Amino acid sequence: MIALLLYRTIADHLVPWALALATRMLARSLNMPEPLVHSTGDYVVAQVIAFEHGVGRTLCPYRLARRLRAWWRGRP
């Protein structure tokens, strides 16, 4: 019971506070306003997702291994 209470206290209060502090510190170190740090982070996440769905899929090690095996089997 105490562990659950401690977990809820950490999850409900300390994690958001730590994220806000980290964002504030990053914004100050980059000399940027906090909303710009948030929107830049969203932009970076969107770019990474677009890369993973586009070029990243063709660079998947399993897919590359399958292509290499098929290429080697096709050669005499």
ROMAR-59573 format. One record per residue (C-alpha): residue in three letters; x negated, y negated, z negated. Coordinates in steps of 0.1 Angstrom, whole numbers. Layout:
<rs>
R   pamar       u       v       w
R     Ala       X       Y       Z
...
</rs>
This chain:
<rs>
R   pamar       u       v       w
R     Met       0       0       0
R     Ile     -28     -24      -9
R     Ala     -46     -16      23
R     Leu     -15     -24      44
R     Leu     -11     -57      25
R     Leu     -47     -65      31
R     Tyr     -45     -56      68
R     Arg     -14     -78      73
R     Thr     -31    -107      55
R     Ile     -61    -104      78
R     Ala     -41    -100     109
R     Asp     -15    -127     101
R     His     -38    -154      87
R     Leu     -74    -149      93
R     Val     -75    -138     129
R     Pro     -56    -168     143
R     Trp     -77    -191     122
R     Ala    -110    -175     134
R     Leu     -99    -177     170
R     Ala     -90    -214     166
R     Leu    -123    -221     149
R     Ala    -142    -202     177
R     Thr    -123    -222     204
R     Arg    -130    -255     186
R     Met    -167    -247     182
R     Leu    -170    -236     219
R     Ala    -153    -268     230
R     Arg    -176    -289     209
R     Ser    -207    -271     221
R     Leu    -196    -276     257
R     Asn    -185    -311     251
R     Met    -150    -304     265
R     Pro    -115    -309     251
R     Glu     -99    -278     236
R     Pro     -70    -276     262
R     Leu     -96    -276     290
R     Val    -114    -247     273
R     His     -81    -228     272
R     Ser     -72    -234     308
R     Thr    -108    -226     319
R     Gly    -106    -193     300
R     Asp     -73    -185     317
R     Tyr     -89    -193     351
R     Val    -118    -170     345
R     Val     -96    -142     334
R     Ala     -75    -146     366
R     Gln    -107    -145     387
R     Val    -120    -114     370
R     Ile     -87     -96     375
R     Ala     -86    -106     412
R     Phe    -121     -94     417
R     Glu    -114     -61     400
R     His     -83     -55     421
R     Gly    -101     -65     453
R     Val    -138     -57     456
R     Gly    -141     -40     423
R     Arg    -120     -11     434
R     Thr    -143      -2     463
R     Leu    -173      -4     439
R     Cys    -157      22     415
R     Pro    -184      49     409
R     Tyr    -159      77     413
R     Arg    -146      64     446
R     Leu    -182      58     458
R     Ala    -191      93     448
R     Arg    -162     108     467
R     Arg    -171      87     498
R     Leu    -207      99     496
R     Arg    -197     135     493
R     Ala    -173     132     522
R     Trp    -200     115     543
R     Trp    -225     142     535
R     Arg    -200     170     543
R     Gly    -193     154     577
R     Arg    -229     154     587
R     Pro    -244     186     603
</rs>
